[in-house]
């Protein structure tokens, strides 16, 4: 474990650098958030999910976040 975590971090950083290089060569953004609600990419560019589906995903993400926060608070109370 002492050796595994740093090795994995180096491998992850190397892969991330290679992927970002390829994205830049194709004039695509490297920020992950730009791909969150992406339907597909082709020669014409980015195709986002329609606004209704995107809004549904955002609501689901918010509900999931709130549920995770609630679960964590309950866990913290139980440990005290």
DOTI-942029 format. One record per atom (N, C-alpha, C): residue number from 1; residue in three letters; atom name; x, y, z. Coordinates in pm, 1 decimal. Example, Ala and Ser with C-alpha at 12.3 -4.5 7.8 and 13.67 -1.06 7.14 Angstrom:
1_ALA_N_1319.0_-569.0_780.0 .
1_ALA_CA_1230.0_-450.0_780.0 .
1_ALA_C_1320.0_-330.0_780.0 .
2_SER_N_1285.0_-225.0_708.0 .
2_SER_CA_1367.0_-106.0_714.0 .
2_SER_C_1290.0_3.0_787.0 .
***
This chain:
1_UNK_N_82.9_-118.5_0.0 .
1_UNK_CA_0.0_0.0_0.0 .
1_UNK_C_87.9_125.6_0.0 .
2_UNK_N_195.4_121.3_76.2 .
2_UNK_CA_284.9_236.7_83.3 .
2_UNK_C_345.5_265.3_-53.7 .
3_UNK_N_373.0_162.2_-127.8 .
3_UNK_CA_432.0_178.2_-261.0 .
3_UNK_C_322.5_193.5_-366.8 .
4_UNK_N_210.9_125.6_-348.2 .
4_UNK_CA_105.1_122.8_-449.2 .
4_UNK_C_39.5_256.5_-475.6 .
5_UNK_N_11.3_332.9_-372.1 .
5_UNK_CA_-57.6_461.4_-388.6 .
5_UNK_C_27.0_560.4_-468.8 .
6_UNK_N_154.6_579.8_-434.1 .
6_UNK_CA_235.0_672.2_-515.6 .
6_UNK_C_253.2_625.0_-659.8 .
7_UNK_N_268.0_495.8_-678.6 .
7_UNK_CA_282.9_443.3_-815.2 .
7_UNK_C_156.0_468.9_-894.5 .
8_UNK_N_40.2_443.2_-835.0 .
8_UNK_CA_-86.0_469.0_-903.3 .
8_UNK_C_-101.3_616.5_-935.0 .
9_UNK_N_-60.4_704.4_-843.2 .
9_UNK_CA_-70.8_848.7_-866.3 .
9_UNK_C_13.7_890.9_-986.1 .
10_UNK_N_133.1_834.0_-998.9 .
10_UNK_CA_220.6_865.2_-1111.9 .
10_UNK_C_159.5_814.1_-1241.8 .
11_UNK_N_108.4_691.9_-1240.4 .
11_UNK_CA_45.0_634.6_-1360.4 .
11_UNK_C_-76.4_718.7_-1400.5 .
12_UNK_N_-159.2_756.5_-1303.0 .
12_UNK_CA_-277.1_838.9_-1329.3 .
12_UNK_C_-237.1_972.5_-1392.0 .
13_UNK_N_-135.6_1037.4_-1335.6 .
13_UNK_CA_-90.8_1166.7_-1388.5 .
13_UNK_C_-39.1_1152.4_-1531.0 .
14_UNK_N_32.3_1043.5_-1559.1 .
14_UNK_CA_84.9_1021.7_-1694.1 .
14_UNK_C_-28.3_1001.1_-1794.3 .
15_UNK_N_-125.9_919.3_-1758.4 .
15_UNK_CA_-239.8_894.8_-1847.9 .
15_UNK_C_-318.4_1023.6_-1869.6 .
16_UNK_N_-339.3_1099.1_-1763.4 .
16_UNK_CA_-412.5_1225.4_-1774.7 .
16_UNK_C_-339.9_1321.8_-1868.4 .
17_UNK_N_-208.8_1328.9_-1858.6 .
17_UNK_CA_-130.7_1417.6_-1945.2 .
17_UNK_C_-141.7_1375.4_-2091.9 .
18_UNK_N_-137.3_1246.0_-2117.8 .
18_UNK_CA_-148.2_1196.1_-2255.1 .
18_UNK_C_-287.4_1225.8_-2311.9 .
19_UNK_N_-390.5_1198.1_-2233.3 .
19_UNK_CA_-527.4_1222.6_-2279.0 .
19_UNK_C_-548.7_1371.6_-2305.3 .
20_UNK_N_-502.0_1457.1_-2214.7 .
20_UNK_CA_-517.4_1601.5_-2234.0 .
20_UNK_C_-442.6_1649.8_-2357.9 .
21_UNK_N_-327.6_1591.8_-2385.6 .
21_UNK_CA_-252.4_1627.3_-2506.4 .
21_UNK_C_-332.9_1595.0_-2631.1 .
22_UNK_N_-392.9_1475.6_-2635.4 .
22_UNK_CA_-474.0_1437.5_-2751.4 .
22_UNK_C_-597.0_1527.6_-2765.2 .
23_UNK_N_-659.2_1562.6_-2652.3 .
23_UNK_CA_-775.6_1652.5_-2657.7 .
23_UNK_C_-736.2_1788.9_-2712.4 .
24_UNK_N_-624.1_1842.2_-2666.5 .
24_UNK_CA_-578.2_1973.4_-2716.0 .
24_UNK_C_-546.3_1968.5_-2865.0 .
25_UNK_N_-487.3_1858.8_-2911.7 .
25_UNK_CA_-455.6_1845.3_-3054.5 .
25_UNK_C_-582.1_1850.1_-3139.4 .
26_UNK_N_-693.6_1801.6_-3083.2 .
26_UNK_CA_-820.6_1802.3_-3155.7 .
26_UNK_C_-904.6_1926.4_-3123.3 .
27_UNK_N_-844.4_2022.6_-3054.5 .
27_UNK_CA_-912.9_2146.1_-3014.6 .
27_UNK_C_-1038.5_2119.4_-2933.0 .
28_UNK_N_-1029.5_2023.3_-2842.3 .
28_UNK_CA_-1139.7_1992.1_-2751.6 .
28_UNK_C_-1102.4_2037.0_-2610.9 .
29_UNK_N_-1200.3_2071.9_-2528.7 .
29_UNK_CA_-1169.5_2116.2_-2391.7 .
29_UNK_C_-1118.0_2000.5_-2306.1 .
30_UNK_N_-1033.5_2032.9_-2210.4 .
30_UNK_CA_-978.9_1930.7_-2121.5 .
30_UNK_C_-1053.0_1926.0_-1987.7 .
31_UNK_N_-1140.9_2022.6_-1961.5 .
31_UNK_CA_-1214.7_2026.1_-1835.7 .
31_UNK_C_-1324.6_1919.8_-1837.6 .
32_UNK_N_-1328.4_1838.8_-1735.1 .
32_UNK_CA_-1425.6_1729.5_-1725.7 .
32_UNK_C_-1568.8_1780.6_-1726.4 .
33_UNK_N_-1593.4_1894.6_-1662.5 .
33_UNK_CA_-1729.2_1947.0_-1651.1 .
33_UNK_C_-1791.4_1974.7_-1788.4 .
34_UNK_N_-1710.7_2003.0_-1887.9 .
34_UNK_CA_-1761.9_2029.4_-2022.8 .
34_UNK_C_-1827.7_1904.8_-2083.5 .
35_UNK_N_-1795.0_1788.1_-2031.6 .
35_UNK_CA_-1846.7_1662.8_-2086.0 .
35_UNK_C_-1959.4_1603.6_-2001.2 .
36_UNK_N_-2002.6_1673.1_-1897.5 .
36_UNK_CA_-2100.8_1617.8_-1804.5 .
36_UNK_C_-2233.7_1583.1_-1870.0 .
37_UNK_N_-2285.9_1671.2_-1953.0 .
37_UNK_CA_-2416.5_1648.0_-2014.1 .
37_UNK_C_-2404.3_1638.5_-2165.2 .
38_UNK_N_-2299.9_1576.0_-2208.9 .
38_UNK_CA_-2271.6_1564.1_-2350.7 .
38_UNK_C_-2339.9_1441.1_-2408.0 .
39_UNK_N_-2409.0_1459.4_-2517.4 .
39_UNK_CA_-2472.4_1347.2_-2585.0 .
39_UNK_C_-2370.8_1276.8_-2673.6 .
40_UNK_N_-2303.7_1351.6_-2761.4 .
40_UNK_CA_-2197.0_1296.1_-2843.9 .
40_UNK_C_-2115.6_1408.2_-2906.8 .
41_UNK_N_-2001.0_1370.5_-2964.4 .
41_UNK_CA_-1915.0_1463.9_-3036.3 .
41_UNK_C_-1891.1_1404.9_-3174.4 .
42_UNK_N_-1905.7_1488.4_-3274.6 .
42_UNK_CA_-1872.7_1443.6_-3409.8 .
42_UNK_C_-1804.5_1557.9_-3484.6 .
43_UNK_N_-1794.2_1545.7_-3616.0 .
43_UNK_CA_-1725.3_1647.2_-3695.3 .
43_UNK_C_-1790.7_1784.7_-3683.7 .
44_UNK_N_-1920.1_1786.3_-3655.0 .
44_UNK_CA_-1993.6_1912.4_-3644.3 .
44_UNK_C_-1975.4_1978.2_-3507.4 .
45_UNK_N_-1924.2_1904.7_-3410.4 .
45_UNK_CA_-1899.6_1961.4_-3278.1 .
45_UNK_C_-1970.7_1886.1_-3167.4 .
46_UNK_N_-1993.6_1956.8_-3058.6 .
46_UNK_CA_-2057.7_1899.2_-2940.6 .
46_UNK_C_-2208.4_1895.3_-2959.3 .
47_UNK_N_-2269.3_1790.1_-2907.8 .
47_UNK_CA_-2415.2_1778.8_-2906.6 .
47_UNK_C_-2456.7_1751.9_-2762.7 .
48_UNK_N_-2514.5_1853.7_-2700.1 .
48_UNK_CA_-2557.3_1843.9_-2560.8 .
48_UNK_C_-2691.3_1772.4_-2552.4 .
49_UNK_N_-2719.9_1716.0_-2434.7 .
49_UNK_CA_-2853.0_1663.6_-2408.2 .
49_UNK_C_-2952.1_1778.9_-2416.1 .
50_UNK_N_-3075.9_1750.3_-2453.1 .
50_UNK_CA_-3171.7_1860.1_-2456.2 .
50_UNK_C_-3192.9_1912.2_-2313.5 .
51_UNK_N_-3239.5_2033.8_-2302.3 .
51_UNK_CA_-3243.2_2102.4_-2173.3 .
51_UNK_C_-3327.5_2028.6_-2069.8 .
52_UNK_N_-3434.3_1961.3_-2112.8 .
52_UNK_CA_-3518.9_1887.9_-2018.2 .
52_UNK_C_-3441.7_1772.6_-1956.1 .
53_UNK_N_-3370.7_1695.1_-2039.5 .
53_UNK_CA_-3292.4_1583.1_-1987.9 .
53_UNK_C_-3177.4_1633.2_-1900.7 .
54_UNK_N_-3115.2_1742.3_-1942.3 .
54_UNK_CA_-3006.4_1798.8_-1864.3 .
54_UNK_C_-3056.9_1842.3_-1727.1 .
55_UNK_N_-3171.3_1907.4_-1725.4 .
55_UNK_CA_-3230.5_1952.1_-1597.8 .
55_UNK_C_-3263.6_1830.8_-1510.3 .
56_UNK_N_-3317.9_1722.9_-1570.6 .
56_UNK_CA_-3347.2_1601.6_-1494.7 .
56_UNK_C_-3220.2_1544.0_-1432.2 .
57_UNK_N_-3110.9_1542.4_-1508.4 .
57_UNK_CA_-2983.6_1492.5_-1456.8 .
57_UNK_C_-2932.5_1580.0_-1343.5 .
58_UNK_N_-2944.2_1712.3_-1358.4 .
58_UNK_CA_-2898.4_1803.7_-1254.5 .
58_UNK_C_-2978.9_1784.6_-1125.8 .
59_UNK_N_-3110.0_1765.1_-1138.7 .
59_UNK_CA_-3195.3_1742.9_-1021.9 .
59_UNK_C_-3156.6_1612.3_-954.3 .
60_UNK_N_-3134.8_1508.2_-1033.2 .
60_UNK_CA_-3094.5_1379.0_-977.5 .
60_UNK_C_-2959.9_1391.4_-906.4 .
61_UNK_N_-2866.1_1462.1_-966.8 .
61_UNK_CA_-2735.3_1482.1_-903.9 .
61_UNK_C_-2750.1_1554.3_-770.5 .
62_UNK_N_-2836.9_1656.8_-765.4 .
62_UNK_CA_-2858.0_1732.0_-642.5 .
62_UNK_C_-2921.8_1644.2_-535.9 .
63_UNK_N_-3020.9_1563.6_-574.0 .
63_UNK_CA_-3087.5_1474.3_-478.7 .
63_UNK_C_-2986.7_1372.0_-426.4 .
64_UNK_N_-2905.0_1316.1_-514.6 .
64_UNK_CA_-2803.6_1219.6_-472.6 .
64_UNK_C_-2705.3_1283.4_-375.6 .
65_UNK_N_-2662.5_1407.4_-404.4 .
65_UNK_CA_-2569.5_1478.6_-317.5 .
65_UNK_C_-2631.4_1500.3_-180.0 .
66_UNK_N_-2757.2_1544.9_-178.5 .
66_UNK_CA_-2825.0_1570.7_-51.1 .
66_UNK_C_-2843.0_1442.2_28.6 .
67_UNK_N_-2873.6_1331.5_-39.4 .
67_UNK_CA_-2889.7_1203.4_28.9 .
67_UNK_C_-2756.5_1156.3_86.4 .
68_UNK_N_-2647.9_1172.5_9.7 .
68_UNK_CA_-2514.8_1135.2_58.7 .
68_UNK_C_-2477.4_1217.7_181.1 .
69_UNK_N_-2510.1_1348.0_177.6 .
69_UNK_CA_-2480.8_1436.5_290.0 .
69_UNK_C_-2560.1_1392.8_413.0 .
70_UNK_N_-2687.4_1359.7_392.9 .
70_UNK_CA_-2772.8_1315.6_503.2 .
70_UNK_C_-2719.9_1184.3_561.6 .
71_UNK_N_-2681.7_1090.7_474.5 .
71_UNK_CA_-2627.3_963.1_520.7 .
71_UNK_C_-2499.6_984.1_601.5 .
72_UNK_N_-2413.7_1074.1_556.7 .
72_UNK_CA_-2289.4_1102.3_627.1 .
72_UNK_C_-2316.7_1163.8_764.2 .
73_UNK_N_-2414.1_1255.5_771.6 .
73_UNK_CA_-2448.3_1316.8_900.3 .
73_UNK_C_-2502.4_1212.2_997.2 .
74_UNK_N_-2586.6_1120.5_947.9 .
74_UNK_CA_-2640.2_1014.1_1033.0 .
74_UNK_C_-2528.5_922.3_1081.3 .
75_UNK_N_-2433.2_896.1_996.1 .
75_UNK_CA_-2320.0_811.3_1032.3 .
75_UNK_C_-2236.1_880.1_1140.8 .
76_UNK_N_-2214.3_1011.2_1124.1 .
76_UNK_CA_-2136.6_1086.3_1223.2 .
76_UNK_C_-2206.4_1090.4_1358.7 .
77_UNK_N_-2339.2_1103.9_1359.3 .
77_UNK_CA_-2415.4_1105.5_1484.3 .
77_UNK_C_-2406.6_969.2_1550.9 .
78_UNK_N_-2414.5_863.8_1471.7 .
78_UNK_CA_-2407.5_728.1_1525.6 .
78_UNK_C_-2272.5_694.9_1585.7 .
79_UNK_N_-2167.3_758.3_1537.9 .
79_UNK_CA_-2032.7_730.1_1590.0 .
79_UNK_C_-2005.3_801.1_1722.2 .
80_UNK_N_-2082.9_907.0_1752.0 .
80_UNK_CA_-2057.4_985.0_1875.6 .
80_UNK_C_-2108.9_917.6_1996.7 .
***
